[in-house]
């Protein structure tokens, strides 16, 4: 079973974070929500309070297959400024482990230099922060170990693509059918 960490910070876009958690768990993937705020209680962008499963400093990342960065503001700023998370992202990049980001969060990867020469997408208007990327307007882009998506409206598509990347197309199609998602996701 694949293991995924979804990072939460005050001001994160609730749908982008929780859609991933919900659909990946439906797909049989072990998902842990991780707070970078020093406490488990996180206040989302729309003032929805969420309790993370664990704190950043208490998580063992050694057997995690993918990390996911939801967007939203100022959540993306908090994620991008967290030194421990920056180090973890670099470790994942160097090990060619999967890194996924949606909405404004791909800008974190761009600012870290991880999108150089890669196909990537993000929330419209933030493309200038995807330094070195080959810009796309697709709902989801997968280029090597990096998966990016545009925003809240693409969160189901993004989540299904993550399931496909981790557990295969059959599993993703089963979840798509189970949730009665009638649109093509890629």
Backbone as JSON Lines, residues from 0, in Angstrom:
{"i":0,"aa":"X","n":[0.84,-1.19,0.0],"ca":[0.0,0.0,0.0],"c":[0.88,1.24,0.0]}
{"i":1,"aa":"X","n":[0.56,2.17,-0.88],"ca":[1.29,3.43,-0.96],"c":[1.0,4.3,0.25]}
{"i":2,"aa":"X","n":[1.99,5.14,0.6],"ca":[1.83,6.07,1.72],"c":[2.05,7.5,1.21]}
{"i":3,"aa":"X","n":[1.14,8.38,1.64],"ca":[1.15,9.77,1.19],"c":[1.01,10.7,2.39]}
{"i":4,"aa":"X","n":[1.71,11.81,2.37],"ca":[1.53,12.87,3.35],"c":[0.97,14.1,2.64]}
{"i":5,"aa":"X","n":[-0.12,14.65,3.2],"ca":[-0.71,15.89,2.72],"c":[-0.42,16.94,3.78]}
{"i":6,"aa":"X","n":[0.29,18.01,3.39],"ca":[0.72,19.03,4.34],"c":[-0.33,20.13,4.46]}
{"i":7,"aa":"X","n":[-0.63,20.49,5.7],"ca":[-1.65,21.5,5.99],"c":[-1.04,22.68,6.73]}
{"i":8,"aa":"X","n":[-1.49,23.87,6.35],"ca":[-1.09,25.1,7.01],"c":[-2.29,26.02,7.07]}
{"i":9,"aa":"X","n":[-2.34,26.89,8.05],"ca":[-3.44,27.84,8.13],"c":[-3.59,28.57,6.8]}
{"i":10,"aa":"X","n":[-4.83,28.65,6.32],"ca":[-5.11,29.31,5.06],"c":[-5.04,28.39,3.86]}
{"i":11,"aa":"X","n":[-4.9,27.05,4.08],"ca":[-4.88,26.14,2.94],"c":[-6.28,26.07,2.32]}
{"i":12,"aa":"X","n":[-6.34,25.75,1.05],"ca":[-7.61,25.58,0.35],"c":[-8.18,24.22,0.75]}
{"i":13,"aa":"X","n":[-9.25,24.24,1.53],"ca":[-9.78,23.01,2.12],"c":[-10.09,21.93,1.09]}
{"i":14,"aa":"X","n":[-10.75,22.28,0.01],"ca":[-11.13,21.28,-0.99],"c":[-9.88,20.64,-1.61]}
{"i":15,"aa":"X","n":[-8.88,21.43,-1.91],"ca":[-7.67,20.89,-2.53],"c":[-6.93,19.92,-1.62]}
{"i":16,"aa":"X","n":[-6.94,20.18,-0.34],"ca":[-6.28,19.27,0.6],"c":[-7.15,18.06,0.92]}
{"i":17,"aa":"X","n":[-8.4,18.31,1.26],"ca":[-9.25,17.22,1.74],"c":[-9.78,16.33,0.63]}
{"i":18,"aa":"X","n":[-9.92,16.85,-0.59],"ca":[-10.31,16.0,-1.71],"c":[-9.25,14.93,-1.93]}
{"i":19,"aa":"X","n":[-7.99,15.34,-1.87],"ca":[-6.89,14.38,-2.03],"c":[-6.97,13.32,-0.93]}
{"i":20,"aa":"X","n":[-7.15,13.75,0.31],"ca":[-7.22,12.8,1.42],"c":[-8.36,11.82,1.19]}
{"i":21,"aa":"X","n":[-9.55,12.34,0.9],"ca":[-10.73,11.49,0.73],"c":[-10.55,10.49,-0.41]}
{"i":22,"aa":"X","n":[-10.21,10.97,-1.59],"ca":[-10.15,10.07,-2.74],"c":[-9.0,9.08,-2.65]}
{"i":23,"aa":"X","n":[-7.86,9.5,-2.15],"ca":[-6.75,8.55,-2.01],"c":[-7.1,7.46,-0.99]}
{"i":24,"aa":"X","n":[-7.75,7.82,0.09],"ca":[-8.17,6.8,1.06],"c":[-9.19,5.86,0.44]}
{"i":25,"aa":"X","n":[-10.11,6.38,-0.37],"ca":[-11.05,5.52,-1.09],"c":[-10.3,4.56,-2.01]}
{"i":26,"aa":"X","n":[-9.15,5.0,-2.51],"ca":[-8.32,4.19,-3.39],"c":[-7.4,3.23,-2.66]}
{"i":27,"aa":"X","n":[-7.56,3.14,-1.34],"ca":[-6.76,2.2,-0.56],"c":[-5.37,2.68,-0.23]}
{"i":28,"aa":"X","n":[-5.14,3.97,-0.34],"ca":[-3.83,4.55,-0.08],"c":[-3.81,5.1,1.35]}
{"i":29,"aa":"X","n":[-2.73,4.84,2.06],"ca":[-2.58,5.35,3.42],"c":[-2.18,6.82,3.36]}
{"i":30,"aa":"X","n":[-3.05,7.68,3.89],"ca":[-2.81,9.13,3.83],"c":[-2.72,9.68,5.25]}
{"i":31,"aa":"X","n":[-1.69,10.47,5.49],"ca":[-1.51,11.15,6.77],"c":[-1.53,12.65,6.51]}
{"i":32,"aa":"X","n":[-2.39,13.38,7.22],"ca":[-2.37,14.83,7.14],"c":[-1.36,15.34,8.16]}
{"i":33,"aa":"X","n":[-0.53,16.27,7.72],"ca":[0.6,16.73,8.53],"c":[0.52,18.25,8.68]}
{"i":34,"aa":"X","n":[0.44,18.71,9.92],"ca":[0.43,20.15,10.21],"c":[1.86,20.67,10.29]}
{"i":35,"aa":"X","n":[2.09,21.81,9.64],"ca":[3.39,22.49,9.77],"c":[3.3,23.66,10.74]}
{"i":36,"aa":"X","n":[2.14,23.81,11.41],"ca":[1.87,25.0,12.23],"c":[2.23,24.84,13.71]}
{"i":37,"aa":"X","n":[2.74,23.68,14.1],"ca":[3.1,23.49,15.5],"c":[1.96,23.01,16.37]}
{"i":38,"aa":"X","n":[0.76,22.9,15.79],"ca":[-0.39,22.31,16.5],"c":[-1.25,21.63,15.45]}
{"i":39,"aa":"X","n":[-2.1,20.71,15.89],"ca":[-2.89,19.91,14.95],"c":[-4.1,20.65,14.4]}
{"i":40,"aa":"X","n":[-4.55,21.69,15.08],"ca":[-5.72,22.44,14.63],"c":[-5.31,23.43,13.54]}
{"i":41,"aa":"X","n":[-5.9,23.26,12.36],"ca":[-5.57,24.11,11.21],"c":[-6.84,24.82,10.76]}
{"i":42,"aa":"X","n":[-6.74,26.11,10.5],"ca":[-7.87,26.89,10.01],"c":[-7.69,27.11,8.51]}
{"i":43,"aa":"X","n":[-8.6,26.56,7.73],"ca":[-8.53,26.68,6.27],"c":[-8.87,28.07,5.77]}
{"i":44,"aa":"X","n":[-8.7,28.25,4.47],"ca":[-8.96,29.52,3.81],"c":[-10.39,29.98,3.99]}
{"i":45,"aa":"X","n":[-11.32,29.04,3.99],"ca":[-12.74,29.36,4.14],"c":[-13.22,29.25,5.59]}
{"i":46,"aa":"X","n":[-12.27,29.31,6.52],"ca":[-12.54,29.29,7.96],"c":[-13.12,27.95,8.43]}
{"i":47,"aa":"X","n":[-12.78,26.87,7.73],"ca":[-13.15,25.52,8.15],"c":[-11.97,24.95,8.94]}
{"i":48,"aa":"X","n":[-12.24,24.58,10.18],"ca":[-11.19,24.06,11.03],"c":[-11.01,22.57,10.79]}
{"i":49,"aa":"X","n":[-9.77,22.15,10.65],"ca":[-9.41,20.77,10.37],"c":[-8.37,20.34,11.39]}
{"i":50,"aa":"X","n":[-8.48,19.12,11.86],"ca":[-7.47,18.57,12.77],"c":[-6.56,17.63,12.0]}
{"i":51,"aa":"X","n":[-5.29,17.98,11.92],"ca":[-4.31,17.15,11.23],"c":[-4.06,15.87,12.03]}
{"i":52,"aa":"X","n":[-3.61,14.84,11.33],"ca":[-3.29,13.57,11.99],"c":[-2.05,13.69,12.87]}
{"i":53,"aa":"X","n":[-1.09,14.49,12.43],"ca":[0.17,14.58,13.16],"c":[0.85,15.93,12.88]}
{"i":54,"aa":"X","n":[1.9,16.19,13.62],"ca":[2.71,17.39,13.43],"c":[3.91,17.05,12.54]}
{"i":55,"aa":"X","n":[4.41,18.04,11.83],"ca":[5.55,17.84,10.93],"c":[6.7,17.14,11.64]}
{"i":56,"aa":"X","n":[7.03,17.64,12.82],"ca":[8.21,17.14,13.54],"c":[8.02,15.74,14.12]}
{"i":57,"aa":"X","n":[6.79,15.25,14.16],"ca":[6.51,13.92,14.73],"c":[6.38,12.82,13.67]}
{"i":58,"aa":"X","n":[6.43,13.18,12.4],"ca":[6.21,12.22,11.32],"c":[7.51,11.58,10.87]}
{"i":59,"aa":"X","n":[7.47,10.28,10.62],"ca":[8.59,9.55,10.02],"c":[8.33,9.48,8.52]}
{"i":60,"aa":"X","n":[9.16,10.12,7.73],"ca":[8.95,10.22,6.29],"c":[9.71,9.15,5.5]}
{"i":61,"aa":"X","n":[10.4,8.24,6.18],"ca":[11.29,7.29,5.5],"c":[10.57,6.36,4.53]}
{"i":62,"aa":"X","n":[9.32,6.01,4.8],"ca":[8.62,5.1,3.89],"c":[7.43,5.76,3.18]}
{"i":63,"aa":"X","n":[7.43,7.09,3.12],"ca":[6.38,7.84,2.43],"c":[6.72,7.85,0.93]}
{"i":64,"aa":"X","n":[5.71,7.55,0.1],"ca":[5.89,7.48,-1.34],"c":[5.65,8.8,-2.06]}
{"i":65,"aa":"X","n":[4.81,9.66,-1.47],"ca":[4.45,10.92,-2.13],"c":[4.13,11.96,-1.08]}
{"i":66,"aa":"X","n":[4.51,13.22,-1.39],"ca":[4.08,14.33,-0.57],"c":[3.19,15.23,-1.42]}
{"i":67,"aa":"X","n":[2.16,15.8,-0.8],"ca":[1.19,16.63,-1.52],"c":[1.09,17.99,-0.84]}
{"i":68,"aa":"X","n":[1.15,19.04,-1.67],"ca":[1.06,20.41,-1.19],"c":[-0.22,21.04,-1.75]}
{"i":69,"aa":"X","n":[-1.24,21.26,-0.91],"ca":[-2.43,21.97,-1.39],"c":[-2.14,23.46,-1.48]}
{"i":70,"aa":"X","n":[-2.96,24.15,-2.28],"ca":[-2.8,25.59,-2.43],"c":[-3.6,26.36,-1.41]}
{"i":71,"aa":"X","n":[-4.01,27.55,-1.8],"ca":[-4.71,28.46,-0.89],"c":[-3.74,29.44,-0.28]}
{"i":72,"aa":"X","n":[-4.27,30.58,0.1],"ca":[-3.45,31.61,0.72],"c":[-4.03,32.03,2.06]}
{"i":73,"aa":"X","n":[-3.2,32.2,3.05],"ca":[-1.74,32.2,3.0],"c":[-1.1,30.83,3.22]}
{"i":74,"aa":"X","n":[-1.88,29.75,3.11],"ca":[-1.34,28.4,3.32],"c":[-0.11,28.1,2.49]}
{"i":75,"aa":"X","n":[-0.16,28.46,1.2],"ca":[0.99,28.21,0.32],"c":[2.22,28.95,0.81]}
{"i":76,"aa":"X","n":[2.04,30.17,1.26],"ca":[3.17,30.95,1.78],"c":[3.77,30.27,3.01]}
{"i":77,"aa":"X","n":[2.92,29.81,3.92],"ca":[3.42,29.1,5.11],"c":[4.18,27.84,4.71]}
{"i":78,"aa":"X","n":[3.63,27.06,3.76],"ca":[4.3,25.84,3.31],"c":[5.66,26.18,2.7]}
{"i":79,"aa":"X","n":[5.69,27.19,1.85],"ca":[6.93,27.57,1.17],"c":[8.0,28.12,2.09]}
{"i":80,"aa":"X","n":[7.59,28.68,3.22],"ca":[8.55,29.27,4.16],"c":[8.99,28.31,5.26]}
{"i":81,"aa":"X","n":[8.45,27.11,5.29],"ca":[8.78,26.15,6.35],"c":[10.08,25.42,5.98]}
{"i":82,"aa":"X","n":[11.15,25.71,6.73],"ca":[12.48,25.18,6.41],"c":[12.5,23.65,6.41]}
{"i":83,"aa":"X","n":[11.84,23.03,7.36],"ca":[11.81,21.57,7.41],"c":[11.13,20.97,6.2]}
{"i":84,"aa":"X","n":[10.03,21.58,5.77],"ca":[9.33,21.09,4.59],"c":[10.17,21.32,3.34]}
{"i":85,"aa":"X","n":[10.85,22.46,3.25],"ca":[11.74,22.69,2.11],"c":[12.81,21.6,2.03]}
{"i":86,"aa":"X","n":[13.4,21.26,3.16],"ca":[14.41,20.19,3.19],"c":[13.81,18.86,2.74]}
{"i":87,"aa":"X","n":[12.61,18.56,3.21],"ca":[11.95,17.31,2.85],"c":[11.65,17.27,1.34]}
{"i":88,"aa":"X","n":[11.17,18.37,0.8],"ca":[10.9,18.44,-0.64],"c":[12.19,18.17,-1.43]}
{"i":89,"aa":"X","n":[13.29,18.78,-1.01],"ca":[14.57,18.54,-1.68],"c":[15.01,17.09,-1.56]}
{"i":90,"aa":"X","n":[14.81,16.48,-0.4],"ca":[15.14,15.06,-0.22],"c":[14.32,14.2,-1.18]}
{"i":91,"aa":"X","n":[13.02,14.49,-1.28],"ca":[12.16,13.74,-2.19],"c":[12.61,13.94,-3.63]}
{"i":92,"aa":"X","n":[12.94,15.16,-4.0],"ca":[13.38,15.44,-5.37],"c":[14.67,14.69,-5.69]}
{"i":93,"aa":"X","n":[15.62,14.72,-4.77],"ca":[16.9,14.05,-4.99],"c":[16.73,12.53,-5.07]}
{"i":94,"aa":"X","n":[15.76,11.98,-4.35],"ca":[15.51,10.54,-4.36],"c":[14.53,10.14,-5.47]}
{"i":95,"aa":"X","n":[14.1,11.11,-6.29],"ca":[13.14,10.88,-7.37],"c":[11.82,10.32,-6.84]}
{"i":96,"aa":"X","n":[11.45,10.74,-5.61],"ca":[10.17,10.35,-5.04],"c":[9.11,11.37,-5.47]}
{"i":97,"aa":"X","n":[7.88,10.98,-5.42],"ca":[6.78,11.77,-5.98],"c":[6.44,13.0,-5.12]}
{"i":98,"aa":"X","n":[6.29,14.14,-5.84],"ca":[5.92,15.41,-5.22],"c":[4.74,15.97,-6.01]}
{"i":99,"aa":"X","n":[3.63,16.24,-5.34],"ca":[2.44,16.77,-6.01],"c":[2.05,18.11,-5.39]}
{"i":100,"aa":"X","n":[1.61,19.03,-6.25],"ca":[1.21,20.36,-5.78],"c":[0.08,20.88,-6.66]}
{"i":101,"aa":"X","n":[-0.86,21.58,-6.04],"ca":[-2.03,22.08,-6.75],"c":[-2.23,23.57,-6.46]}
{"i":102,"aa":"X","n":[-2.8,24.28,-7.43],"ca":[-3.19,25.67,-7.3],"c":[-1.97,26.58,-7.19]}
{"i":103,"aa":"X","n":[-1.8,27.28,-6.08],"ca":[-0.63,28.15,-5.89],"c":[0.6,27.36,-5.45]}
{"i":104,"aa":"X","n":[0.42,26.17,-4.91],"ca":[1.54,25.41,-4.35],"c":[2.63,25.02,-5.36]}
{"i":105,"aa":"X","n":[2.34,24.82,-6.65],"ca":[3.46,24.56,-7.57],"c":[4.49,25.68,-7.59]}
{"i":106,"aa":"X","n":[4.1,26.89,-7.18],"ca":[5.07,27.99,-7.13],"c":[6.19,27.7,-6.13]}
{"i":107,"aa":"X","n":[5.89,26.92,-5.1],"ca":[6.92,26.52,-4.13],"c":[8.0,25.73,-4.86]}
{"i":108,"aa":"X","n":[7.56,24.79,-5.69],"ca":[8.51,23.96,-6.44],"c":[9.28,24.8,-7.45]}
{"i":109,"aa":"X","n":[8.59,25.74,-8.08],"ca":[9.25,26.63,-9.03],"c":[10.32,27.48,-8.37]}
{"i":110,"aa":"X","n":[9.99,28.03,-7.22],"ca":[10.94,28.88,-6.5],"c":[12.11,28.09,-5.96]}
{"i":111,"aa":"X","n":[11.94,26.78,-5.79],"ca":[13.03,25.92,-5.32],"c":[13.88,25.4,-6.5]}
{"i":112,"aa":"X","n":[13.49,25.75,-7.72],"ca":[14.23,25.31,-8.9],"c":[13.93,23.89,-9.34]}
{"i":113,"aa":"X","n":[12.84,23.32,-8.85],"ca":[12.55,21.91,-9.14],"c":[11.72,21.7,-10.41]}
{"i":114,"aa":"X","n":[11.3,22.78,-11.05],"ca":[10.48,22.65,-12.26],"c":[11.26,22.93,-13.54]}
{"i":115,"aa":"X","n":[12.54,23.17,-13.42],"ca":[13.38,23.49,-14.57],"c":[13.23,22.42,-15.66]}
{"i":116,"aa":"X","n":[12.73,22.86,-16.84],"ca":[12.57,21.96,-17.98],"c":[11.4,21.0,-17.89]}
{"i":117,"aa":"X","n":[10.59,21.11,-16.84],"ca":[9.46,20.19,-16.66],"c":[8.15,20.84,-17.09]}
{"i":118,"aa":"X","n":[7.23,20.01,-17.59],"ca":[5.88,20.47,-17.85],"c":[5.2,20.7,-16.51]}
{"i":119,"aa":"X","n":[4.57,21.85,-16.35],"ca":[3.92,22.16,-15.07],"c":[2.76,23.13,-15.3]}
{"i":120,"aa":"X","n":[1.83,23.1,-14.38],"ca":[0.69,24.0,-14.41],"c":[0.42,24.51,-12.99]}
{"i":121,"aa":"X","n":[-0.39,25.55,-12.89],"ca":[-0.71,26.12,-11.58],"c":[-1.93,27.01,-11.72]}
{"i":122,"aa":"X","n":[-2.29,27.68,-10.64],"ca":[-3.41,28.62,-10.66],"c":[-3.1,29.74,-11.66]}
{"i":123,"aa":"X","n":[-4.07,30.09,-12.51],"ca":[-3.84,31.13,-13.51],"c":[-3.36,32.45,-12.89]}
{"i":124,"aa":"X","n":[-2.32,33.0,-13.49],"ca":[-1.76,34.26,-13.01],"c":[-0.49,34.08,-12.18]}
{"i":125,"aa":"X","n":[-0.19,32.84,-11.8],"ca":[1.01,32.59,-11.0],"c":[2.12,31.91,-11.81]}
{"i":126,"aa":"X","n":[1.92,31.79,-13.1],"ca":[2.87,31.08,-13.95],"c":[4.28,31.65,-13.88]}
{"i":127,"aa":"X","n":[4.41,32.95,-13.63],"ca":[5.74,33.57,-13.58],"c":[6.59,33.06,-12.43]}
{"i":128,"aa":"X","n":[5.99,32.33,-11.5],"ca":[6.75,31.77,-10.37],"c":[7.12,30.3,-10.6]}
{"i":129,"aa":"X","n":[6.76,29.76,-11.76],"ca":[7.14,28.39,-12.11],"c":[8.45,28.43,-12.89]}
{"i":130,"aa":"X","n":[9.47,28.98,-12.28],"ca":[10.76,29.26,-12.91],"c":[11.3,28.05,-13.68]}
{"i":131,"aa":"X","n":[11.53,28.28,-14.97],"ca":[12.14,27.26,-15.82],"c":[11.19,26.19,-16.33]}
{"i":132,"aa":"X","n":[9.94,26.22,-15.93],"ca":[8.98,25.2,-16.35],"c":[8.5,25.44,-17.77]}
{"i":133,"aa":"X","n":[8.08,24.36,-18.41],"ca":[7.35,24.45,-19.67],"c":[5.88,24.56,-19.26]}
{"i":134,"aa":"X","n":[5.33,25.74,-19.43],"ca":[4.0,26.04,-18.91],"c":[2.89,25.34,-19.68]}
{"i":135,"aa":"X","n":[1.89,24.91,-18.93],"ca":[0.76,24.18,-19.49],"c":[-0.54,24.72,-18.89]}
{"i":136,"aa":"X","n":[-1.61,24.56,-19.64],"ca":[-2.94,24.89,-19.11],"c":[-3.77,23.63,-18.91]}
{"i":137,"aa":"X","n":[-3.13,22.47,-18.93],"ca":[-3.84,21.22,-18.66],"c":[-4.32,21.21,-17.22]}
{"i":138,"aa":"X","n":[-5.34,20.4,-16.95],"ca":[-5.86,20.27,-15.58],"c":[-4.79,19.7,-14.66]}
{"i":139,"aa":"X","n":[-4.05,18.73,-15.17],"ca":[-3.0,18.07,-14.39],"c":[-1.82,17.81,-15.32]}
{"i":140,"aa":"X","n":[-0.63,18.03,-14.8],"ca":[0.6,17.69,-15.53],"c":[1.41,16.71,-14.7]}
{"i":141,"aa":"X","n":[1.89,15.68,-15.34],"ca":[2.81,14.73,-14.71],"c":[4.09,14.76,-15.52]}
{"i":142,"aa":"X","n":[5.18,15.11,-14.89],"ca":[6.48,15.11,-15.56],"c":[7.5,14.5,-14.6]}
{"i":143,"aa":"X","n":[7.82,13.25,-14.86],"ca":[8.72,12.53,-13.97],"c":[8.07,12.35,-12.62]}
{"i":144,"aa":"X","n":[8.76,12.79,-11.59],"ca":[8.24,12.62,-10.22],"c":[7.38,13.79,-9.76]}
{"i":145,"aa":"X","n":[7.16,14.79,-10.62],"ca":[6.4,16.0,-10.23],"c":[5.01,15.97,-10.87]}
{"i":146,"aa":"X","n":[4.0,16.19,-10.04],"ca":[2.61,16.28,-10.51],"c":[2.06,17.62,-10.06]}
{"i":147,"aa":"X","n":[1.54,18.4,-11.02],"ca":[0.97,19.71,-10.69],"c":[-0.44,19.82,-11.24]}
{"i":148,"aa":"X","n":[-1.23,20.7,-10.63],"ca":[-2.61,20.9,-11.06],"c":[-3.01,22.35,-10.83]}
{"i":149,"aa":"X","n":[-4.13,22.76,-11.43],"ca":[-4.49,24.18,-11.53],"c":[-5.22,24.77,-10.33]}
{"i":150,"aa":"X","n":[-6.11,24.03,-9.67],"ca":[-6.85,24.64,-8.58],"c":[-8.03,23.84,-8.11]}
{"i":151,"aa":"X","n":[-8.85,24.45,-7.28],"ca":[-9.99,23.77,-6.67],"c":[-10.83,23.02,-7.7]}
{"i":152,"aa":"X","n":[-11.1,23.62,-8.85],"ca":[-11.93,22.99,-9.87],"c":[-11.3,21.76,-10.49]}
{"i":153,"aa":"X","n":[-10.02,21.56,-10.31],"ca":[-9.33,20.39,-10.85],"c":[-8.95,19.39,-9.76]}
{"i":154,"aa":"X","n":[-9.46,19.58,-8.55],"ca":[-9.02,18.75,-7.43],"c":[-9.44,17.28,-7.55]}
{"i":155,"aa":"X","n":[-10.6,17.0,-8.15],"ca":[-10.97,15.59,-8.35],"c":[-10.05,14.98,-9.4]}
{"i":156,"aa":"X","n":[-9.85,15.68,-10.5],"ca":[-8.96,15.22,-11.55],"c":[-7.56,14.97,-11.0]}
{"i":157,"aa":"X","n":[-7.06,15.9,-10.23],"ca":[-5.75,15.8,-9.59],"c":[-5.68,14.56,-8.7]}
{"i":158,"aa":"X","n":[-6.68,14.38,-7.86],"ca":[-6.69,13.24,-6.93],"c":[-6.73,11.91,-7.67]}
{"i":159,"aa":"X","n":[-7.54,11.83,-8.71],"ca":[-7.6,10.59,-9.49],"c":[-6.27,10.31,-10.18]}
{"i":160,"aa":"X","n":[-5.6,11.34,-10.66],"ca":[-4.29,11.16,-11.28],"c":[-3.27,10.67,-10.25]}
{"i":161,"aa":"X","n":[-3.36,11.17,-9.02],"ca":[-2.44,10.7,-7.97],"c":[-2.67,9.22,-7.7]}
{"i":162,"aa":"X","n":[-3.93,8.8,-7.65],"ca":[-4.24,7.38,-7.46],"c":[-3.65,6.57,-8.61]}
{"i":163,"aa":"X","n":[-3.84,7.05,-9.84],"ca":[-3.3,6.35,-11.01],"c":[-1.78,6.22,-10.92]}
{"i":164,"aa":"X","n":[-1.11,7.3,-10.58],"ca":[0.35,7.29,-10.48],"c":[0.82,6.31,-9.41]}
{"i":165,"aa":"X","n":[0.12,6.25,-8.29],"ca":[0.54,5.41,-7.18],"c":[0.08,3.95,-7.28]}
{"i":166,"aa":"X","n":[-1.16,3.75,-7.72],"ca":[-1.76,2.41,-7.65],"c":[-2.26,1.87,-8.98]}
{"i":167,"aa":"X","n":[-2.13,2.65,-10.05],"ca":[-2.51,2.17,-11.36],"c":[-3.85,2.71,-11.84]}
{"i":168,"aa":"X","n":[-4.02,2.63,-13.15],"ca":[-5.22,3.17,-13.8],"c":[-6.49,2.45,-13.36]}
{"i":169,"aa":"X","n":[-6.42,1.13,-13.18],"ca":[-7.61,0.36,-12.75],"c":[-8.18,0.9,-11.45]}
{"i":170,"aa":"X","n":[-7.31,1.14,-10.48],"ca":[-7.74,1.64,-9.18],"c":[-8.35,3.02,-9.33]}
{"i":171,"aa":"X","n":[-7.71,3.88,-10.12],"ca":[-8.23,5.23,-10.35],"c":[-9.61,5.17,-11.01]}
{"i":172,"aa":"X","n":[-9.76,4.3,-11.99],"ca":[-11.05,4.16,-12.67],"c":[-12.13,3.66,-11.72]}
{"i":173,"aa":"X","n":[-11.76,2.76,-10.81],"ca":[-12.73,2.27,-9.84],"c":[-13.21,3.39,-8.91]}
{"i":174,"aa":"X","n":[-12.28,4.22,-8.43],"ca":[-12.67,5.35,-7.57],"c":[-13.51,6.33,-8.37]}
{"i":175,"aa":"X","n":[-13.12,6.6,-9.62],"ca":[-13.89,7.5,-10.49],"c":[-15.33,7.01,-10.61]}
{"i":176,"aa":"X","n":[-15.5,5.72,-10.82],"ca":[-16.84,5.13,-10.92],"c":[-17.58,5.21,-9.58]}
{"i":177,"aa":"X","n":[-16.89,4.89,-8.51],"ca":[-17.51,4.9,-7.17],"c":[-18.06,6.27,-6.8]}
{"i":178,"aa":"X","n":[-17.38,7.34,-7.22],"ca":[-17.83,8.69,-6.85],"c":[-18.71,9.32,-7.93]}
{"i":179,"aa":"X","n":[-19.0,8.55,-8.98],"ca":[-19.84,9.01,-10.1],"c":[-19.25,10.28,-10.72]}
{"i":180,"aa":"X","n":[-17.95,10.26,-10.93],"ca":[-17.28,11.38,-11.62],"c":[-17.4,11.12,-13.11]}
{"i":181,"aa":"X","n":[-18.12,11.97,-13.79],"ca":[-18.49,11.72,-15.18],"c":[-17.57,12.39,-16.2]}
{"i":182,"aa":"X","n":[-16.54,13.08,-15.71],"ca":[-15.65,13.81,-16.61],"c":[-14.34,13.06,-16.77]}
{"i":183,"aa":"X","n":[-13.72,13.24,-17.92],"ca":[-12.4,12.7,-18.12],"c":[-11.41,13.48,-17.26]}
{"i":184,"aa":"X","n":[-10.45,12.81,-16.65],"ca":[-9.55,13.53,-15.73],"c":[-8.2,13.87,-16.32]}
{"i":185,"aa":"X","n":[-7.9,13.49,-17.52],"ca":[-6.6,13.87,-18.08],"c":[-6.69,14.07,-19.57]}
